[in-house]
C-alpha cells in the first residue's frame, strides 16, 4: 500500500524557517482544480516534437527544466496568478531540486501542489491549532517536523526543495492572489521570471478583463531590450492578452550561450475607462465592490512640514539622495501651498518657525538650507514630531491656512530614537495626542536599520501611510515617487454609503483624503432584496465645494458577462472582499490597545482565512497526499532533518515514500532552528530551549562538515563537502581589509562508521586585528583574549560581553553570536549528543549572514563566495 506524504506549512509573522519556505501571504481559488482543468494542464506539459528536440539538446547531467509557465488572470483589478514548472533530474545520482518563485508581499498564497513521480501532494489551509496538533502527532511518531515562517522584506520568495532519485520527474504548481493598487494613474502587475536555465516550454500569459473597458494597456521595458520585440499585446475594449513566449534560441544570453537571459520583472501596466466621477459599482456572486477614482478636480492646497533625520547614521548616500529628492520636491510646491522644514538629530532645528508660502524666493532659500545639512549626532524623533505638529496647530489657530487645505507631516528617518523620549509606545501616544483630525502623518523609512513597524503604526494611526525606501542609488527616485503619490490631494472626508438593509460586512468606507492618480475601494456582501439594483452614495469635500455622487449596478448582469469569458476570474468579488477585510484587520490588530482586543481580531482573521483558504500569518497550509496516513513535517526547530548534499543531514535522511524508488524530502538547514544530533530512539535527549534568530540567507558550515554557501549575485545556493582529518584547521574567512580571520578545527567521531570517520568542527576561533581581540569557542567554553587578559565563559549561562568594537552574546546551552563593528556577524551553534553515543561527539556549527560587510580582499572557504566573480 502506498504510504502518502503530508507536509505542514505554517506561516508565523516576522519569523522564518526553511522547509517549504512561504515567504509571502496567500489565497485560494475554489473550483480551479477539476478533472478537465487537470487534463488541460497535463496536455500543456507534453512537449511537441520541436520542443522535445530542444529538451534533448539542453539535457545534461544535472537538472533540466522541461517547462516553466506563468499565468495571471486579472478581473476588475483582482489577479489570480499560477506558476507551473516541470523538472527532470537528468543526473546519474539522487539530488535536491528546488522551486523558487518571487511574489509581491501584498499577495496571498492560495495553494501549492507538487507531483513527484506520479504522487501528487495538494495543499489546503487550516487553523494554526489544527496545524499544531498535526505537528505534535508527527513528532510523537518520531517524524521530522517543522514550521514555515514569513519574513518582512518587500519582495518575498516561495521556496521548496525535494530530494529525488535520478530520472525523476517533478511538477510544481503555486497559486497566489492580489488586488491591483492604482498609483500615479495606473495599475501595475509584475511577474518575477527566473527560470534559472534554458527551458523548451517557457511562457508567461496575462489575461485582463475589465467590465467598463480599458483606456490603456502597456508593457514597460523591464525585462531588458533583448526581449522588447517578443512581448505581444492584443486587446479589445474590455479584454487584453499579453504573452511572452521566447523559444530556446531567444532565451540565450548570446548566440552560443547556454545561460538564460530571462531574469527579471515582466510588467503590465493599464488603466480603466471611467464614465464619470461617481465611481464604478460592481456586483457579483453575492458581493459588491465600489471603485472610486475621480479626476478633473482642482487640487486642494497643501500645508506640509518636512521632518528630516540628519543624525550620524544618515551620513553618505542616504543624505545625498535625500537632499537630491528634496530639491525636486520643493520645486513641485505652488504659491497656494505652505511649508516648512525641520531637521533633527539630538537637537531639533527649524528652517522657518512658521509655515511660509511656496514662493520661488522661499523655495530657493529652503534649497540652500537643505544643501548645508551635515549629518551627525543622535536621533530625537519625538521632539521633532512634536515641533512639526505644533507648527501646523499654530497656523490653523491663527487662520493662516485655508480651512479646506490638506495638512500633512512627511517624516524621513533611518533609525530608532536614541535621544529624548526613546520608548516607541510613548512616542506613538504623544503623536496621536497632539495630532488633529485634519492632519496626516506620512513616514518614510530609509534602509533596513529603521523600525519600519513603528513608522507604519504611527502613520496608519494618524491617517497616513508608510513606505520603506531602499538605501541605494535609486533612493532619490523612490522618495520623489512617494511624494508624487501624495502631492495632489483632490478630496477630503470621503464617505461611501448604501441604502439601509441593502449590504452588510462593509470594509472601510470613510477616508480622510483622496489623492490624484490613486483609487478608493469599498467591498461588502449584498443582502437579499426585492430589487436587483444596488445603489451607492459617495460624499466628499473638494477645493471649493462639497459633493455627493450616486451610482447603480445591476445584481446579475456582471455574472452573466463573466460566464462568457474564457479567462476571467469569476470569484473575484468574493475574494476581493475577503482580501481587503483581512488586510484591514491585520492593520487594526497591529494598533489594538489591549491583548483582549488583539485576540478578538485574530479570531476574525482566522475565521475568514480558513473560509476563503488564505495563507496568512495566523493560518497554516497543509500539503497532503491521498489518505494522509503518513505525515512528514520537515525541519523541526527541535529535531531537524536537513541536507543539500547527497546523503547529508544531521541525523540522516528520512524516507517519505516506501517503494522501489523512495522519495526523500530534505531541506536546507533553516535559519530559525537549533540543530541537535539525535540519540538512539530508546534514550531521551535534552536540547536547548532557546531558538536562534538568524537572517533569511546565511552561509552555513555544519556537521560532517557540509557547506551551504549562498551566492548573492547569482541568487543561488551552492552545497559541497570538505574531506579532511581530525586536527586539521580550515580557514573559513581571511579578510586583510577588515582584519578578520575565522578558522575552524576539526574533530573526529569516536569510531569509524560505514568505512568512514566522520569529522566535525570542535573549535571555532576568531581574531580581530584592529582591536587585538581573539575569541575561541569550543564545546566546553568561550574564551576572549585581548593580549592583556583572558576572559573565559561556559555554555551554562547566558551572557553578553562588549569590548571596543567586538560584542559577544552567549545564549545558555544554545549559541554564541560575535558581532564586529555592527557590520560583521559570526554565529556558532552548540550541538550536544547523547554522552554514551558509540559514534557521535559534541560539535559546533557556524553561520555567517550574507549581509556581512567584508572587504574585496576577503578569502577563505566561505569568504571567497562573497565575491564569486572575482578573478
Rosetta blueprint (number, residue, H / E / L):
1 X L
2 X L
3 X L
4 X L
5 X L
6 X E
7 X E
8 X E
9 X E
10 X E
11 X L
12 X L
13 X L
14 X L
15 X L
16 X L
17 X L
18 X L
19 X L
20 X L
21 X E
22 X E
23 X L
24 X L
25 X L
26 X E
27 X L
28 X L
29 X L
30 X L
31 X L
32 X L
33 X L
34 X L
35 X H
36 X H
37 X H
38 X H
39 X H
40 X H
41 X H
42 X H
43 X H
44 X H
45 X H
46 X L
47 X L
48 X L
49 X H
50 X H
51 X H
52 X H
53 X H
54 X H
55 X H
56 X H
57 X H
58 X H
59 X L
60 X L
61 X L
62 X L
63 X E
64 X E
65 X E
66 X E
67 X E
68 X E
69 X E
70 X E
71 X E
72 X E
73 X E
74 X E
75 X E
76 X L
77 X L
78 X E
79 X E
80 X E
81 X E
82 X E
83 X E
84 X E
85 X E
86 X E
87 X E
88 X E
89 X E
90 X L
91 X L
92 X L
93 X L
94 X L
95 X E
96 X E
97 X E
98 X E
99 X E
100 X E
101 X E
102 X E
103 X E
104 X E
105 X L
106 X L
107 X L
108 X E
109 X E
110 X E
111 X E
112 X E
113 X E
114 X E
115 X E
116 X E
117 X L
118 X L
119 X E
120 X E
121 X E
122 X E
123 X E
124 X E
125 X E
126 X E
127 X E
128 X H
129 X H
130 X H
131 X H
132 X H
133 X H
134 X H
135 X H
136 X H
137 X H
138 X H
139 X H
140 X H
141 X L
142 X L
143 X L
144 X L
145 X L
146 X L
147 X L
148 X L
149 X L
150 X L
151 X L
152 X L
153 X L
154 X L
155 X E
156 X E
157 X E
158 X E
159 X E
160 X E
161 X E
162 X E
163 X E
164 X E
165 X L
166 X L
167 X L
168 X L
169 X E
170 X E
171 X E
172 X E
173 X E
174 X E
175 X E
176 X E
177 X E
178 X E
179 X E
180 X L
181 X L
182 X E
183 X E
184 X L
185 X L
186 X E
187 X E
188 X E
189 X E
190 X E
191 X E
192 X E
193 X E
194 X L
195 X L
196 X L
197 X L
198 X L
199 X L
200 X L
201 X E
202 X E
203 X E
204 X E
205 X E
206 X E
207 X E
208 X E
209 X E
210 X L
211 X L
212 X L
213 X L
214 X E
215 X E
216 X E
217 X E
218 X E
219 X L
220 X L
221 X L
222 X L
223 X L
224 X L
225 X H
226 X H
227 X H
228 X H
229 X H
230 X H
231 X E
232 X E
233 X E
234 X E
235 X E
236 X L
237 X L
238 X L
239 X E
240 X E
241 X E
242 X E
243 X E
244 X E
245 X L
246 X L
247 X L
248 X H
249 X H
250 X H
251 X H
252 X E
253 X L
254 X L
255 X L
256 X L
257 X L
258 X L
259 X L
260 X E
261 X L
262 X L
263 X L
264 X E
265 X E
266 X E
267 X E
268 X E
269 X E
270 X E
271 X E
272 X E
273 X L
274 X L
275 X L
276 X L
277 X L
278 X L
279 X L
280 X E
281 X E
282 X E
283 X E
284 X E
285 X L
286 X L
287 X E
288 X E
289 X E
290 X E
291 X E
292 X E
293 X L
294 X L
295 X L
296 X L
297 X L
298 X L
299 X L
300 X L
301 X L
302 X E
303 X E
304 X E
305 X E
306 X E
307 X E
308 X E
309 X E
310 X L
311 X L
312 X H
313 X H
314 X H
315 X L
316 X L
317 X H
318 X H
319 X H
320 X H
321 X H
322 X H
323 X H
324 X H
325 X H
326 X H
327 X H
328 X H
329 X H
330 X H
331 X H
332 X H
333 X L
334 X L
335 X L
336 X L
337 X L
338 X E
339 X E
340 X E
341 X E
342 X E
343 X E
344 X E
345 X L
346 X L
347 X L
348 X E
349 X E
350 X E
351 X L
352 X L
353 X L
354 X L
355 X L
356 X E
357 X E
358 X L
359 X L
360 X H
361 X H
362 X H
363 X H
364 X H
365 X H
366 X H
367 X H
368 X H
369 X H
370 X H
371 X H
372 X L
373 X L
374 X L
375 X L
376 X L
377 X L
378 X L
379 X L
380 X L
381 X H
382 X H
383 X H
384 X H
385 X H
386 X H
387 X H
388 X H
389 X H
390 X H
391 X H
392 X H
393 X H
394 X H
395 X H
396 X H
397 X H
398 X L
399 X L
400 X L
401 X L
402 X L
403 X L
404 X L
405 X L
406 X E
407 X E
408 X E
409 X E
410 X E
411 X E
412 X E
413 X E
414 X L
415 X L
416 X L
417 X L
418 X L
419 X L
420 X L
421 X L
422 X L
423 X L
424 X H
425 X H
426 X H
427 X H
428 X H
429 X H
430 X H
431 X H
432 X H
433 X H
434 X H
435 X L
436 X L
437 X L
438 X L
439 X E
440 X E
441 X E
442 X E
443 X E
444 X E
445 X E
446 X E
447 X L
448 X L
449 X L
450 X L
451 X L
452 X H
453 X H
454 X H
455 X H
456 X H
457 X H
458 X H
459 X H
460 X H
461 X L
462 X L
463 X L
464 X L
465 X L
466 X E
467 X E
468 X E
469 X E
470 X L
471 X L
472 X L
473 X L
474 X L
475 X H
476 X H
477 X H
478 X H
479 X H
480 X H
481 X H
482 X H
483 X H
484 X H
485 X H
486 X H
487 X L
488 X L
489 X E
490 X E
491 X E
492 X E
493 X E
494 X E
495 X E
496 X E
497 X E
498 X E
499 X L
500 X L
501 X L
502 X L
503 X E
504 X E
505 X L
506 X L
507 X L
508 X L
509 X L
510 X E
511 X E
512 X E
513 X E
514 X E
515 X E
516 X L
517 X L
518 X L
519 X L
520 X E
521 X E
522 X E
523 X E
524 X E
525 X E
526 X E
527 X L
528 X L
529 X L
530 X L
531 X L
532 X L
533 X E
534 X E
535 X E
536 X E
537 X E
538 X E
539 X E
540 X E
541 X E
542 X L
543 X L
544 X L
545 X L
546 X E
547 X E
548 X E
549 X E
550 X E
551 X E
552 X E
553 X E
554 X E
555 X L
556 X L
557 X H
558 X H
559 X H
560 X H
561 X H
562 X H
563 X H
564 X H
565 X L
566 X L
567 X L
568 X L
569 X L
570 X L
571 X L
572 X H
573 X H
574 X H
575 X H
576 X H
577 X H
578 X H
579 X H
580 X H
581 X H
582 X H
583 X H
584 X H
585 X H
586 X H
587 X H
588 X H
589 X H
590 X H
591 X L
592 X L
593 X L
594 X L
595 X H
596 X H
597 X H
598 X H
599 X H
600 X H
601 X H
602 X H
603 X H
604 X H
605 X H
606 X H
607 X H
608 X H
609 X H
610 X H
611 X H
612 X H
613 X L
614 X L
615 X L
616 X L
617 X L
618 X L
619 X E
620 X E
621 X E
622 X E
623 X E
624 X E
625 X L
626 X L
627 X L
628 X L
629 X L
630 X L
631 X L
632 X L
633 X L
634 X L
635 X L
636 X L
637 X L
638 X L
639 X L
640 X L
641 X L
642 X E
643 X L
644 X L
645 X L
646 X L
647 X L
648 X L
649 X L
650 X L
651 X L
652 X L
653 X L
654 X L
655 X E
656 X L
657 X L
658 X L
659 X L
660 X L
661 X L
662 X L
663 X L
664 X E
665 X L
666 X L
667 X E
668 X L
669 X L
670 X L
671 X L
672 X L
673 X L
674 X L
675 X L
676 X L
677 X L
678 X L
679 X L
680 X L
681 X L
682 X L
683 X L
684 X L
685 X L
686 X L
687 X L
688 X L
689 X L
690 X L
691 X L
692 X L
693 X L
694 X L
695 X L
696 X L
697 X L
698 X E
699 X E
700 X E
701 X E
702 X E
703 X L
704 X L
705 X L
706 X E
707 X E
708 X E
709 X E
710 X E
711 X E
712 X L
713 X L
714 X L
715 X L
716 X E
717 X E
718 X E
719 X E
720 X E
721 X E
722 X L
723 X L
724 X L
725 X L
726 X L
727 X L
728 X L
729 X E
730 X E
731 X E
732 X E
733 X E
734 X E
735 X E
736 X L
737 X L
738 X L
739 X L
740 X E
741 X E
742 X E
743 X E
744 X E
745 X E
746 X E
747 X E
748 X E
749 X L
750 X L
751 X L
752 X L
753 X E
754 X L
755 X L
756 X E
757 X L
758 X L
759 X E
760 X E
761 X E
762 X E
763 X E
764 X E
765 X E
766 X E
767 X E
768 X E
769 X H
770 X H
771 X H
772 X L
773 X E
774 X E
775 X E
776 X E
777 X E
778 X E
779 X L
780 X L
781 X E
782 X E
783 X E
784 X E
785 X E
786 X L
787 X L
788 X L
789 X L
790 X E
791 X E
792 X E
793 X E
794 X E
795 X L
796 X L
797 X L
798 X L
799 X E
800 X E
801 X E
802 X E
803 X E
804 X L
805 X L
806 X E
807 X E
808 X E
809 X E
810 X E
811 X E
812 X L
813 X L
814 X L
815 X E
816 X E
817 X E
818 X E
819 X E
820 X E
821 X L
822 X L
823 X L
824 X E
825 X E
826 X E
827 X E
828 X E
829 X E
830 X E
831 X E
832 X L
833 X L
834 X L
835 X L
836 X L
837 X L
838 X L
839 X L
840 X L
841 X L
842 X L
843 X E
844 X E
845 X E
846 X E
847 X E
848 X E
849 X E
850 X L
851 X L
852 X L
853 X L
854 X L
855 X L
856 X L
857 X L
858 X L
859 X E
860 X L
861 X L
862 X L
863 X H
864 X H
865 X H
866 X H
867 X H
868 X L
869 X L
870 X L
871 X L
